[in-house]
Every structure is written in C-alpha cells, then in structure tokens.
Amino acid sequence: MRVLAAPLLAVAVALAGVTGCQKSDGPASGRADDKTPVASRPTGSGAVFLAVGECSSRGRETFTEVPCASERAAARVVARHDVRAGQRPSCPARTDFVLHISESRPAVDEDGDGTVPRGHACMRNLEPPHPGDPGEGGGPRTVVGDCVYGAGRGEVRETACDGSGKRRPEYRVTATVRNRAACGASTALYVTLGGTRPVGCAVRV
C-alpha cells in the first residue's frame, strides 16, 4: 500500500476482490493474507471449495471448509473469484482476510511447487474481531474511516484508529472521490484505492 502525502509523495494502494467459481479437480489448499500456508480438502463440500456463503474453520496453520452451523465455523466466504497467478482480487469493503486457494495438480503446475492457483476467497469472521471494519487497522482494503501511519519511503500502513495497534494513527481516510481535486482543503494525504472512486482523502489525526 503506497500513498502520497499531499503534495509531495506518490500514491498506490492495492485492492483485492473476487466473484466466480469453478470445480476443483484436486485437493484444495491456500494461503491466508499472503503469508500463512493452508492445507484443506473439499471433503463433503459442494462442487466448489469454499464457495460464496460457505464457512471455514480457522486453526493456527490450516483452514478447512465446515458447515456454517458447526461450532468449528469461524469465517464465511463473502466473495469468491478465480484469478490467474499474479492477479489480485477486489474484495467487499468489510472483508477481514483473503484466502488464496490452489489445488494439487503437478501435471499442469506453473512454477514447480506442485499446485495450480484456483482463485481467492474473501472472508468475514463470524464473530469479532473484524479487522476489515473501518478504523480497526486491518483487512485487505483501505476504506473510509481507516487510519494509517507513515512506514517510510513514501509508504503507509493501516493501524487501529483507537491507538490500540503497535503504531499510533497519523491520518484518517475521510472520503473517497473520483479525483484529488474533489478532496477537501484539510486533506494531508491522498490514497489510491482503485475502483470508481479511486482517491482516498485523508486528514491528520
């Protein structure tokens, strides 16, 4: 996520999102938040592993599809999309985290790791905390109400607006607009968000 303190820095914030589905031909696996390896398989699931509306458990290292009524259910899929390697999804605003899903198909592997990308699932926790909510300091998207701090080299990162995060907030996103000219006079930071309203106007806090 990059931003530009008006008018000196240059901006760029990555978005994520998802929508379609395809049948998986092998065991499913994935990564949460681009870091945590996940191993699961669609046993007892429908044609699509973690389709929209379905739920997953959430362990320390693995995510498994489970019935949403199960006591093990921890998060629900709010959007799902099959994307090619290197593409990023565009999740709904209050997505808490993203699961990167792949399947084991060595015969058609792209990079030698034995898996083929099958898309992304945008996940919303069934119970708090909800890091994707405005001001909570997390989630794959920056939305109105979120706070950020300068991370050096023209970059910023989200942090909780109430000061409970590791870093104190420096700016709050107050509006999303079509261009910088539409931001208010108090704007101290422009955040590139993409979509139909690609500019976030942020003020100092």
C-alpha positions as a Markdown table, in Angstrom:
| # | Residue | x | y | z |
|---|---|---|---|---|
| 1 | Met | 0.0 | 0.0 | 0.0 |
| 2 | Arg | 1.6 | 3.3 | -1.1 |
| 3 | Val | 0.4 | 6.7 | -0.6 |
| 4 | Leu | 1.4 | 10.2 | -1.1 |
| 5 | Ala | 1.4 | 12.9 | 1.4 |
| 6 | Ala | -0.1 | 15.8 | -0.4 |
| 7 | Pro | 1.5 | 17.2 | -2.4 |
| 8 | Leu | 4.9 | 15.5 | -2.2 |
| 9 | Leu | 4.7 | 11.7 | -2.4 |
| 10 | Ala | 3.1 | 9.5 | -4.9 |
| 11 | Val | 0.4 | 7.0 | -4.2 |
| 12 | Ala | -0.7 | 3.5 | -4.8 |
| 13 | Val | -2.9 | 1.2 | -2.7 |
| 14 | Ala | -3.5 | -2.4 | -3.7 |
| 15 | Leu | -7.1 | -3.7 | -3.8 |
| 16 | Ala | -8.5 | -7.2 | -3.7 |
| 17 | Gly | -11.7 | -8.8 | -4.8 |
| 18 | Val | -13.5 | -11.9 | -6.0 |
| 19 | Thr | -16.6 | -13.4 | -7.6 |
| 20 | Gly | -16.8 | -16.6 | -9.8 |
| 21 | Cys | -16.3 | -20.2 | -9.2 |
| 22 | Gln | -15.1 | -23.4 | -10.9 |
| 23 | Lys | -15.0 | -27.0 | -9.9 |
| 24 | Ser | -11.7 | -28.2 | -8.4 |
| 25 | Asp | -10.1 | -31.3 | -9.8 |
| 26 | Gly | -7.8 | -32.0 | -6.8 |
| 27 | Pro | -7.3 | -31.3 | -3.1 |
| 28 | Ala | -7.5 | -27.6 | -2.3 |
| 29 | Ser | -5.0 | -25.6 | -0.4 |
| 30 | Gly | -4.3 | -21.9 | 0.1 |
| 31 | Arg | -2.6 | -19.1 | 1.9 |
| 32 | Ala | -4.1 | -16.6 | 4.2 |
| 33 | Asp | -3.1 | -12.9 | 4.0 |
| 34 | Asp | -0.3 | -13.9 | 1.5 |
| 35 | Lys | 1.7 | -15.5 | 4.4 |
| 36 | Thr | 0.1 | -18.4 | 6.2 |
| 37 | Pro | 0.2 | -21.8 | 4.4 |
| 38 | Val | -3.2 | -23.5 | 4.4 |
| 39 | Ala | -4.0 | -27.2 | 3.8 |
| 40 | Ser | -7.5 | -28.4 | 3.3 |
| 41 | Arg | -9.6 | -30.5 | 1.0 |
| 42 | Pro | -13.2 | -30.3 | -0.2 |
| 43 | Thr | -14.4 | -33.5 | 1.6 |
| 44 | Gly | -18.2 | -33.3 | 1.9 |
| 45 | Ser | -18.3 | -30.0 | 0.2 |
| 46 | Gly | -20.1 | -28.9 | -3.0 |
| 47 | Ala | -18.5 | -28.7 | -6.4 |
| 48 | Val | -16.7 | -25.5 | -5.4 |
| 49 | Phe | -14.4 | -25.5 | -2.5 |
| 50 | Leu | -15.3 | -22.5 | -0.2 |
| 51 | Ala | -18.0 | -21.1 | -2.5 |
| 52 | Val | -19.8 | -17.8 | -1.6 |
| 53 | Gly | -21.8 | -18.3 | 1.6 |
| 54 | Glu | -19.8 | -21.3 | 2.8 |
| 55 | Cys | -17.7 | -21.3 | 6.0 |
| 56 | Ser | -14.3 | -22.4 | 7.2 |
| 57 | Ser | -12.7 | -23.3 | 10.4 |
| 58 | Arg | -9.6 | -21.3 | 11.3 |
| 59 | Gly | -6.6 | -23.0 | 13.0 |
| 60 | Arg | -3.1 | -21.8 | 13.6 |
| 61 | Glu | -1.9 | -23.1 | 10.2 |
| 62 | Thr | -4.9 | -24.6 | 8.4 |
| 63 | Phe | -8.4 | -23.6 | 7.1 |
| 64 | Thr | -11.0 | -26.3 | 6.4 |
| 65 | Glu | -14.4 | -26.0 | 4.9 |
| 66 | Val | -17.1 | -26.8 | 7.5 |
| 67 | Pro | -20.9 | -26.3 | 7.8 |
| 68 | Cys | -21.7 | -22.7 | 8.9 |
| 69 | Ala | -23.7 | -24.2 | 11.8 |
| 70 | Ser | -20.7 | -26.1 | 13.1 |
| 71 | Glu | -19.1 | -24.9 | 16.3 |
| 72 | Arg | -15.8 | -25.0 | 14.4 |
| 73 | Ala | -17.0 | -22.4 | 11.8 |
| 74 | Ala | -15.0 | -19.2 | 12.2 |
| 75 | Ala | -15.4 | -17.3 | 8.9 |
| 76 | Arg | -17.8 | -17.0 | 5.9 |
| 77 | Val | -16.9 | -16.5 | 2.3 |
| 78 | Val | -18.4 | -13.2 | 1.2 |
| 79 | Ala | -16.9 | -13.2 | -2.3 |
| 80 | Arg | -15.0 | -15.7 | -4.5 |
| 81 | His | -13.2 | -15.4 | -7.8 |
| 82 | Asp | -10.9 | -17.4 | -9.9 |
| 83 | Val | -7.9 | -15.3 | -11.0 |
| 84 | Arg | -4.7 | -16.0 | -12.7 |
| 85 | Ala | -1.4 | -16.1 | -10.9 |
| 86 | Gly | -0.2 | -12.6 | -10.1 |
| 87 | Gln | -3.6 | -11.0 | -10.2 |
| 88 | Arg | -5.2 | -9.6 | -7.1 |
| 89 | Pro | -8.9 | -9.8 | -6.2 |
| 90 | Ser | -11.2 | -6.9 | -5.2 |
| 91 | Cys | -13.0 | -7.9 | -2.0 |
| 92 | Pro | -16.0 | -6.2 | -0.5 |
| 93 | Ala | -15.2 | -3.3 | 1.8 |
| 94 | Arg | -15.5 | -5.2 | 5.2 |
| 95 | Thr | -13.5 | -8.3 | 4.2 |
| 96 | Asp | -11.4 | -9.4 | 7.2 |
| 97 | Phe | -8.9 | -11.5 | 5.3 |
| 98 | Val | -8.3 | -13.2 | 2.0 |
| 99 | Leu | -7.6 | -16.9 | 1.4 |
| 100 | His | -5.5 | -17.7 | -1.7 |
| 101 | Ile | -6.7 | -21.1 | -2.9 |
| 102 | Ser | -4.9 | -23.6 | -5.1 |
| 103 | Glu | -5.2 | -27.3 | -6.0 |
| 104 | Ser | -2.7 | -30.1 | -6.2 |
| 105 | Arg | -2.1 | -30.8 | -9.9 |
| 106 | Pro | 1.6 | -31.3 | -10.6 |
| 107 | Ala | 1.0 | -32.2 | -14.2 |
| 108 | Val | -0.1 | -28.7 | -15.0 |
| 109 | Asp | 2.0 | -26.8 | -12.4 |
| 110 | Glu | 3.2 | -23.3 | -13.4 |
| 111 | Asp | 6.1 | -22.8 | -11.1 |
| 112 | Gly | 7.2 | -26.2 | -9.8 |
| 113 | Asp | 5.6 | -26.2 | -6.4 |
| 114 | Gly | 3.0 | -28.8 | -7.3 |
| 115 | Thr | 0.0 | -26.5 | -7.1 |
| 116 | Val | -2.2 | -24.6 | -9.5 |
| 117 | Pro | -3.8 | -21.3 | -8.5 |
| 118 | Arg | -7.6 | -21.5 | -8.3 |
| 119 | Gly | -8.5 | -18.1 | -7.0 |
| 120 | His | -9.2 | -16.1 | -3.9 |
| 121 | Ala | -11.9 | -16.2 | -1.2 |
| 122 | Cys | -12.8 | -13.0 | 0.6 |
| 123 | Met | -13.5 | -14.0 | 4.2 |
| 124 | Arg | -15.5 | -12.3 | 7.0 |
| 125 | Asn | -15.1 | -13.6 | 10.6 |
| 126 | Leu | -18.4 | -14.8 | 12.1 |
| 127 | Glu | -17.6 | -13.1 | 15.4 |
| 128 | Pro | -15.4 | -10.1 | 16.4 |
| 129 | Pro | -12.8 | -9.0 | 15.9 |
| 130 | His | -13.4 | -7.7 | 12.5 |
| 131 | Pro | -10.1 | -6.1 | 11.2 |
| 132 | Gly | -11.8 | -5.2 | 8.0 |
| 133 | Asp | -14.2 | -2.8 | 9.6 |
| 134 | Pro | -13.5 | 0.9 | 9.4 |
| 135 | Gly | -10.8 | 2.0 | 11.8 |
| 136 | Glu | -9.9 | -1.5 | 13.1 |
| 137 | Gly | -6.5 | -1.5 | 11.5 |
| 138 | Gly | -6.6 | -4.5 | 9.1 |
| 139 | Gly | -8.4 | -6.2 | 6.2 |
| 140 | Pro | -7.2 | -6.2 | 2.6 |
| 141 | Arg | -8.8 | -2.9 | 1.7 |
| 142 | Thr | -8.4 | 0.7 | 2.9 |
| 143 | Val | -11.9 | 2.2 | 3.4 |
| 144 | Val | -13.4 | 5.4 | 4.7 |
| 145 | Gly | -12.8 | 5.6 | 8.5 |
| 146 | Asp | -9.5 | 3.7 | 8.3 |
| 147 | Cys | -6.3 | 5.1 | 9.9 |
| 148 | Val | -2.7 | 4.9 | 8.6 |
| 149 | Tyr | 0.8 | 5.8 | 9.6 |
| 150 | Gly | 3.9 | 6.6 | 7.6 |
| 151 | Ala | 6.0 | 3.5 | 7.1 |
| 152 | Gly | 8.9 | 5.2 | 5.3 |
| 153 | Arg | 9.9 | 5.6 | 1.6 |
| 154 | Gly | 6.5 | 7.1 | 0.8 |
| 155 | Glu | 4.5 | 4.2 | 2.1 |
| 156 | Val | 1.8 | 4.0 | 4.8 |
| 157 | Arg | 0.2 | 1.1 | 6.7 |
| 158 | Glu | -3.1 | 0.7 | 8.4 |
| 159 | Thr | -3.3 | 0.8 | 12.2 |
| 160 | Ala | -6.2 | 0.9 | 14.6 |
| 161 | Cys | -7.7 | 4.4 | 15.0 |
| 162 | Asp | -8.2 | 4.0 | 18.7 |
| 163 | Gly | -4.4 | 3.7 | 19.2 |
| 164 | Ser | -4.5 | 0.1 | 20.3 |
| 165 | Gly | -2.2 | -1.0 | 17.5 |
| 166 | Lys | 1.6 | -1.2 | 17.5 |
| 167 | Arg | 1.8 | 2.1 | 15.8 |
| 168 | Arg | -0.3 | 5.2 | 16.6 |
| 169 | Pro | -2.5 | 6.6 | 13.8 |
| 170 | Glu | -1.3 | 9.6 | 11.8 |
| 171 | Tyr | -4.0 | 10.0 | 9.2 |
| 172 | Arg | -7.7 | 9.1 | 8.8 |
| 173 | Val | -9.4 | 8.5 | 5.5 |
| 174 | Thr | -12.5 | 10.7 | 5.5 |
| 175 | Ala | -13.8 | 10.3 | 1.9 |
| 176 | Thr | -13.3 | 8.5 | -1.4 |
| 177 | Val | -13.6 | 10.6 | -4.6 |
| 178 | Arg | -13.1 | 10.5 | -8.3 |
| 179 | Asn | -10.0 | 12.8 | -8.3 |
| 180 | Arg | -7.8 | 14.7 | -5.9 |
| 181 | Ala | -9.5 | 18.0 | -6.8 |
| 182 | Ala | -12.6 | 16.7 | -5.0 |
| 183 | Cys | -10.8 | 16.3 | -1.7 |
| 184 | Gly | -11.4 | 18.9 | 1.0 |
| 185 | Ala | -8.9 | 21.6 | 1.9 |
| 186 | Ser | -7.8 | 19.8 | 5.1 |
| 187 | Thr | -6.6 | 16.7 | 3.1 |
| 188 | Ala | -3.0 | 15.9 | 4.0 |
| 189 | Leu | -2.7 | 12.6 | 2.3 |
| 190 | Tyr | -4.0 | 11.0 | -1.0 |
| 191 | Val | -4.6 | 7.3 | -1.1 |
| 192 | Thr | -5.0 | 5.4 | -4.4 |
| 193 | Leu | -7.8 | 2.9 | -3.9 |
| 194 | Gly | -8.9 | 1.9 | -7.4 |
| 195 | Gly | -12.5 | 1.3 | -8.5 |
| 196 | Thr | -14.9 | 4.0 | -9.5 |
| 197 | Arg | -13.8 | 6.3 | -6.6 |
| 198 | Pro | -10.1 | 5.7 | -6.7 |
| 199 | Val | -8.8 | 8.5 | -4.5 |
| 200 | Gly | -9.0 | 8.4 | -0.7 |
| 201 | Cys | -8.8 | 11.8 | 1.1 |
| 202 | Ala | -7.0 | 11.6 | 4.5 |
| 203 | Val | -6.6 | 14.1 | 7.2 |
| 204 | Arg | -4.1 | 14.3 | 10.1 |
| 205 | Val | -5.3 | 12.9 | 13.4 |
